[in-house]
Amino acid sequence: MNANLEQFASDNYSGMCPEVLEYMLQANQGHAPAYGNDSWTQKAADLFRELFETDCEVFFVFNGTAANSLSLAALCQSYHSVICHEMAHIETDECGAPEFASNGSKLLLGKGQNGKLTAEAIETIVTKRNDIHYPKPKVISLTQATEVGTLYTIDELLAIHEIAQKHHLRIHMDGARFANAVVAMNKTPAELTWKSGVDVLCFCGTKNGMAMGEAIIFFNRQLAEDFDYRCKQAGQLASKMRFISAPWLGLLETGAWFRNASHANQCAAYLENQLLTIEGIELMFPRQANAVFIKLPESVIQALYTKGWQFYTFIGAEGVRLMCSWNSTQERIDQLVADIREQLESTQLRSVRQTLTSGQ
């Protein structure tokens, strides 16, 4: 199978969308001041302020691990702790980077159905201990959409904000698929962030059609004091910053960020509907954005791998994550569904034959 064929392992697999590529080519004409002192970076930051309807502070870094880790470090001292879901990316997939960047801030893990922290779970963690021997809770980290593709409602966010205010905690939002959440919930970016109590958002561009680049958005500007120095020290201050900010401008100025997320969500809905026509398919979580989680027998998983399909199985035994992106196509979805159907039917047929044979 051609290695460049569309896959459903991650929206990170996709290339750059046309708007991003066009704006990057425009930024490549001539010279521009370095280290973010260019017009592209200023325009992109101003567009974020328009999008979020507030005078936020905006920084650009290369990737999501840096965005999450540096923003959390800005909210914590080394003796503080960050409350997050046990499945949160900062806990499971960032190699200790949040702890490293903050010189030791501890992650305190909470449980919650469908990958979501609850106000009650947070309250339990915060009130567990308050002695000086225990890392003092300081930040709540939420992922929108979550690691299992579900969404925090406005009411859930406001309930968490109430707990945060009660215990003097900050709220960080990992927005790896924030655009998909905005589209799916039909809410404004402002409503899903600062109007619901979020202090800082890490807005992902990579999964929305960029080659690289994340925007860190501080809604409380005081929390961003000296953050530019933190980025520089961490090796995240791009000398040719315009090649990160211009693609963002391409997404924001043309509305491509919204269209891309909408397309990915629609493809995931189509994928879900097609999969549910197959006997034996079980959804693991509600499909609310651009991810579909299903259970498949291990033999089917291995057969699909042999056919050249790529996907992640980190979610547990027989769990498969299928992720749609800005350029997913119905044709490839149909091919995937057909192969899943074929392999499941073959497995079921073998099982029936074995049952009959053993009955003899």
ZIMOBEL-V84661 format. One record per residue. N is the residue number from 1. RES is the residue in one small letter. PHI is phi in whole degrees, -180 to 180 (NA if undefined). OMEGA is omega in degrees with one decimal (* if undefined). NEAR is the number of other ideal C-beta (glycine too) atoms within 12 Angstrom. Layout:
# ZIMOBEL-V84661
N & RES & PHI & OMEGA & NEAR
N & RES & PHI & OMEGA & NEAR
This chain:
# ZIMOBEL-V84661
1 & m & NA & 178.6 & 17
2 & n & -60 & -176.4 & 8
3 & a & -65 & -178.0 & 9
4 & n & -91 & 177.8 & 12
5 & l & -67 & -179.0 & 19
6 & e & -59 & 178.4 & 32
7 & q & -123 & -177.6 & 33
8 & f & -124 & 178.9 & 40
9 & a & -72 & -176.1 & 27
10 & s & -161 & 172.5 & 28
11 & d & -73 & 171.3 & 43
12 & n & -73 & -178.3 & 27
13 & y & -73 & -174.1 & 26
14 & s & -71 & 177.1 & 32
15 & g & -87 & 179.2 & 20
16 & m & -84 & 175.9 & 29
17 & c & -76 & -174.7 & 35
18 & p & -57 & -178.4 & 20
19 & e & -65 & 178.1 & 30
20 & v & -64 & -179.0 & 39
21 & l & -63 & -179.5 & 23
22 & e & -63 & -179.0 & 22
23 & y & -70 & 176.3 & 36
24 & m & -66 & 177.7 & 31
25 & l & -66 & 176.4 & 17
26 & q & -62 & -179.6 & 23
27 & a & -68 & -178.5 & 29
28 & n & -82 & 179.7 & 17
29 & q & -79 & 175.7 & 13
30 & g & 70 & -177.0 & 11
31 & h & -112 & 176.3 & 11
32 & a & -151 & 178.3 & 24
33 & p & -56 & -176.1 & 17
34 & a & -91 & 172.1 & 16
35 & y & 58 & 174.9 & 21
36 & g & 88 & 179.8 & 31
37 & n & -92 & -177.3 & 19
38 & d & -104 & -177.4 & 27
39 & s & -69 & 179.8 & 21
40 & w & -62 & -178.3 & 37
41 & t & -66 & 178.7 & 35
42 & q & -64 & -179.4 & 23
43 & k & -64 & -179.5 & 26
44 & a & -64 & 178.3 & 40
45 & a & -62 & 179.3 & 34
46 & d & -65 & 177.9 & 22
47 & l & -67 & 174.8 & 31
48 & f & -63 & 179.0 & 39
49 & r & -65 & 175.8 & 25
50 & e & -68 & -177.3 & 20
51 & l & -62 & -177.0 & 34
52 & f & -95 & 173.6 & 33
53 & e & 59 & -180.0 & 18
54 & t & -160 & -178.4 & 24
55 & d & -85 & -177.5 & 18
56 & c & -84 & 175.8 & 33
57 & e & -101 & -172.1 & 32
58 & v & -123 & 176.3 & 43
59 & f & -132 & 180.0 & 45
60 & f & -117 & 176.9 & 45
61 & v & -131 & -173.4 & 40
62 & f & -75 & -170.9 & 31
63 & n & -146 & -174.2 & 32
64 & g & -70 & 178.4 & 40
65 & t & -61 & 177.7 & 30
66 & a & -66 & -179.1 & 39
67 & a & -60 & -179.9 & 49
68 & n & -64 & -173.5 & 47
69 & s & -67 & -178.5 & 42
70 & l & -71 & 179.5 & 43
71 & s & -69 & 176.0 & 51
72 & l & -65 & 178.8 & 51
73 & a & -63 & 178.8 & 39
74 & a & -71 & -178.0 & 41
75 & l & -95 & -171.6 & 42
76 & c & -128 & 161.3 & 39
77 & q & -99 & -175.1 & 20
78 & s & -64 & -178.8 & 20
79 & y & -92 & 179.0 & 17
80 & h & -91 & 176.2 & 30
81 & s & -134 & 178.8 & 37
82 & v & -117 & 178.5 & 47
83 & i & -92 & -180.0 & 47
84 & c & -145 & 176.6 & 44
85 & h & -70 & -178.0 & 37
86 & e & -62 & 178.0 & 26
87 & m & -100 & -176.7 & 33
88 & a & -60 & -179.5 & 37
89 & h & -59 & -178.6 & 40
90 & i & -65 & 177.7 & 47
91 & e & -91 & -168.5 & 30
92 & t & -99 & -167.4 & 24
93 & d & -138 & -179.5 & 24
94 & e & -125 & 166.3 & 31
95 & c & 55 & 179.6 & 16
96 & g & 76 & -176.3 & 19
97 & a & -60 & 178.0 & 28
98 & p & -61 & 177.7 & 43
99 & e & -68 & -179.7 & 27
100 & f & -65 & -176.7 & 22
101 & a & -67 & -178.0 & 34
102 & s & -96 & -177.7 & 34
103 & n & 61 & 170.1 & 19
104 & g & 124 & 178.4 & 20
105 & s & -57 & -173.1 & 36
106 & k & -88 & 173.2 & 29
107 & l & -90 & 175.6 & 37
108 & l & -106 & -169.1 & 37
109 & l & -98 & 176.5 & 24
110 & g & -116 & 177.5 & 34
111 & k & -103 & 178.1 & 21
112 & g & 173 & -178.4 & 30
113 & q & -65 & 175.9 & 20
114 & n & 55 & 172.9 & 28
115 & g & 75 & -174.4 & 37
116 & k & -114 & 169.8 & 36
117 & l & -70 & 174.1 & 46
118 & t & -115 & 177.2 & 27
119 & a & -59 & -178.7 & 32
120 & e & -66 & 179.4 & 20
121 & a & -65 & 178.9 & 28
122 & i & -65 & 179.1 & 39
123 & e & -59 & 179.8 & 23
124 & t & -63 & -179.9 & 21
125 & i & -68 & -177.1 & 36
126 & v & -63 & -174.6 & 32
127 & t & -93 & -178.4 & 17
128 & k & -60 & 178.5 & 20
129 & r & -149 & 175.3 & 15
130 & n & -137 & 179.0 & 14
131 & d & -85 & -173.8 & 8
132 & i & -71 & -179.3 & 8
133 & h & -85 & -174.8 & 8
134 & y & -115 & -179.2 & 17
135 & p & -62 & -173.3 & 28
136 & k & -71 & 177.5 & 27
137 & p & -60 & -176.4 & 36
138 & k & -134 & -173.0 & 34
139 & v & -135 & 168.2 & 45
140 & i & -107 & 178.1 & 50
141 & s & -112 & 179.8 & 52
142 & l & -117 & 177.1 & 56
143 & t & -115 & -176.3 & 45
144 & q & -135 & -5.2 & 48
145 & a & -70 & -173.7 & 44
146 & t & -71 & 179.3 & 41
147 & e & -65 & 178.4 & 39
148 & v & -112 & 171.0 & 37
149 & g & 80 & 179.9 & 41
150 & t & -97 & -171.5 & 36
151 & l & -127 & 170.2 & 37
152 & y & -78 & 175.9 & 42
153 & t & -76 & 176.7 & 26
154 & i & -59 & 179.9 & 24
155 & d & -61 & 178.2 & 17
156 & e & -66 & 178.1 & 30
157 & l & -64 & -179.5 & 33
158 & l & -67 & 177.1 & 21
159 & a & -66 & 177.1 & 27
160 & i & -68 & 177.6 & 42
161 & h & -62 & 178.5 & 30
162 & e & -62 & 176.7 & 21
163 & i & -66 & 179.4 & 31
164 & a & -61 & 178.2 & 33
165 & q & -63 & -178.6 & 19
166 & k & -60 & -174.9 & 18
167 & h & -110 & 176.4 & 27
168 & h & 58 & 179.7 & 17
169 & l & -108 & 173.4 & 35
170 & r & -93 & 177.8 & 37
171 & i & -120 & 175.9 & 46
172 & h & -108 & 177.5 & 49
173 & m & -122 & 173.1 & 50
174 & d & -83 & -176.9 & 48
175 & g & -102 & 179.6 & 44
176 & a & -54 & 176.8 & 43
177 & r & -129 & -178.6 & 48
178 & f & -63 & 179.7 & 45
179 & a & -60 & 178.8 & 45
180 & n & -65 & 178.0 & 46
181 & a & -68 & 178.6 & 47
182 & v & -58 & -179.4 & 35
183 & v & -64 & -174.5 & 33
184 & a & -64 & -174.7 & 33
185 & m & -93 & -178.6 & 29
186 & n & 56 & 177.0 & 16
187 & k & -120 & 178.1 & 22
188 & t & -80 & 174.6 & 22
189 & p & -55 & 178.4 & 38
190 & a & -64 & -178.7 & 24
191 & e & -63 & -177.5 & 26
192 & l & -88 & -177.9 & 42
193 & t & -128 & -170.3 & 39
194 & w & -65 & 177.1 & 31
195 & k & -72 & 175.5 & 20
196 & s & -109 & 173.0 & 32
197 & g & 98 & -179.3 & 34
198 & v & -74 & -179.7 & 46
199 & d & -90 & -179.0 & 38
200 & v & -146 & 179.3 & 43
201 & l & -120 & 169.5 & 48
202 & c & -102 & -173.3 & 47
203 & f & -97 & -174.3 & 51
204 & c & -85 & 173.0 & 45
205 & g & -101 & -174.6 & 51
206 & t & -60 & -177.8 & 40
207 & k & -82 & -175.8 & 43
208 & n & -113 & 175.0 & 49
209 & g & 120 & 177.3 & 44
210 & m & -96 & 175.7 & 44
211 & a & -79 & 177.7 & 27
212 & m & -165 & 172.9 & 31
213 & g & 118 & 177.1 & 43
214 & e & -128 & 175.7 & 41
215 & a & -108 & 175.3 & 48
216 & i & -102 & -171.6 & 48
217 & i & -118 & 177.5 & 45
218 & f & -95 & 177.4 & 41
219 & f & -82 & 171.0 & 35
220 & n & -100 & -172.2 & 26
221 & r & -63 & 179.6 & 20
222 & q & -63 & -179.8 & 16
223 & l & -72 & -178.2 & 31
224 & a & -92 & -178.5 & 27
225 & e & -58 & 178.8 & 14
226 & d & 64 & -178.4 & 17
227 & f & -67 & 177.4 & 33
228 & d & -62 & 176.1 & 26
229 & y & -68 & 178.5 & 16
230 & r & -62 & 178.2 & 31
231 & c & -64 & 179.6 & 33
232 & k & -62 & -178.1 & 20
233 & q & -62 & -177.9 & 17
234 & a & -86 & -179.9 & 29
235 & g & 75 & -177.4 & 16
236 & q & -111 & 175.3 & 36
237 & l & -91 & -178.3 & 26
238 & a & -72 & 178.0 & 31
239 & s & -67 & 175.8 & 18
240 & k & -98 & -173.3 & 25
241 & m & -57 & -176.4 & 37
242 & r & -61 & -179.8 & 36
243 & f & -81 & 167.7 & 35
244 & i & -101 & -175.5 & 44
245 & s & -77 & 179.3 & 45
246 & a & -62 & 174.5 & 41
247 & p & -59 & 175.2 & 43
248 & w & -61 & 178.1 & 49
249 & l & -62 & 176.9 & 42
250 & g & -62 & 177.6 & 39
251 & l & -69 & -172.1 & 43
252 & l & -78 & -174.0 & 38
253 & e & -69 & -177.4 & 26
254 & t & -96 & -175.0 & 22
255 & g & 80 & -177.3 & 21
256 & a & -63 & -179.5 & 31
257 & w & -58 & -178.6 & 41
258 & f & -77 & 179.6 & 30
259 & r & -64 & -179.9 & 26
260 & n & -62 & 179.9 & 42
261 & a & -66 & 179.7 & 41
262 & s & -63 & 179.3 & 28
263 & h & -63 & -179.6 & 30
264 & a & -62 & 179.2 & 44
265 & n & -64 & -179.9 & 39
266 & q & -64 & 178.3 & 27
267 & c & -65 & 178.7 & 39
268 & a & -66 & 176.7 & 42
269 & a & -63 & 177.9 & 29
270 & y & -64 & 178.7 & 28
271 & l & -59 & 179.2 & 41
272 & e & -59 & -178.4 & 31
273 & n & -61 & 179.8 & 20
274 & q & -69 & 179.4 & 28
275 & l & -64 & -177.4 & 34
276 & l & -71 & 173.8 & 20
277 & t & -82 & -178.5 & 17
278 & i & -95 & 178.3 & 28
279 & e & -65 & 177.1 & 14
280 & g & 97 & 178.9 & 24
281 & i & -76 & 178.7 & 30
282 & e & -124 & 175.4 & 19
283 & l & -77 & -179.9 & 30
284 & m & -88 & -178.4 & 30
285 & f & -143 & 175.4 & 32
286 & p & -61 & 176.4 & 23
287 & r & -86 & -175.6 & 36
288 & q & -122 & 179.3 & 31
289 & a & -134 & -174.8 & 44
290 & n & -112 & 179.6 & 45
291 & a & -123 & 175.0 & 48
292 & v & -125 & 179.2 & 45
293 & f & -111 & 179.9 & 40
294 & i & -134 & 173.5 & 39
295 & k & -102 & 176.9 & 27
296 & l & -135 & 174.5 & 38
297 & p & -59 & -178.3 & 26
298 & e & -58 & 179.8 & 17
299 & s & -65 & 178.2 & 18
300 & v & -71 & 177.7 & 33
301 & i & -58 & -178.8 & 30
302 & q & -66 & 178.4 & 17
303 & a & -66 & 178.0 & 23
304 & l & -67 & 175.1 & 35
305 & y & -60 & -179.3 & 22
306 & t & -62 & 178.7 & 14
307 & k & -77 & 176.1 & 21
308 & g & 101 & 178.7 & 20
309 & w & -76 & 179.2 & 32
310 & q & -123 & 177.3 & 27
311 & f & -163 & -177.6 & 32
312 & y & -101 & -179.7 & 28
313 & t & -127 & -175.2 & 25
314 & f & -75 & -167.3 & 19
315 & i & -83 & 179.5 & 29
316 & g & 136 & -176.7 & 17
317 & a & -57 & 178.0 & 13
318 & e & 66 & 179.4 & 22
319 & g & -86 & -178.9 & 27
320 & v & -130 & 174.3 & 40
321 & r & -105 & 176.3 & 37
322 & l & -118 & -172.8 & 48
323 & m & -116 & 176.4 & 42
324 & c & -98 & -174.8 & 44
325 & s & -130 & -176.0 & 41
326 & w & -63 & -177.6 & 42
327 & n & -120 & 173.8 & 28
328 & s & -64 & -177.5 & 39
329 & t & -124 & 178.3 & 23
330 & q & -64 & -179.3 & 21
331 & e & -59 & -179.0 & 15
332 & r & -71 & 175.8 & 31
333 & i & -61 & 179.4 & 32
334 & d & -62 & 178.8 & 21
335 & q & -65 & 179.0 & 25
336 & l & -63 & -179.2 & 40
337 & v & -61 & 179.2 & 31
338 & a & -62 & 179.8 & 21
339 & d & -69 & 176.9 & 30
340 & i & -64 & 179.0 & 38
341 & r & -60 & -178.5 & 26
342 & e & -60 & -177.2 & 19
343 & q & -70 & 177.8 & 31
344 & l & -67 & 179.4 & 31
345 & e & -64 & 177.7 & 21
346 & s & -65 & 178.8 & 20
347 & t & -64 & 179.8 & 27
348 & q & -66 & 178.9 & 21
349 & l & -65 & 178.4 & 16
350 & r & -62 & -179.8 & 18
351 & s & -64 & 178.7 & 18
352 & v & -64 & -179.5 & 14
353 & r & -62 & 179.3 & 14
354 & q & -64 & 178.5 & 13
355 & t & -63 & 179.8 & 12
356 & l & -65 & -179.2 & 11
357 & t & -65 & -178.8 & 10
358 & s & -69 & 178.7 & 9
359 & g & -73 & 178.0 & 8
360 & q & -75 & * & 7
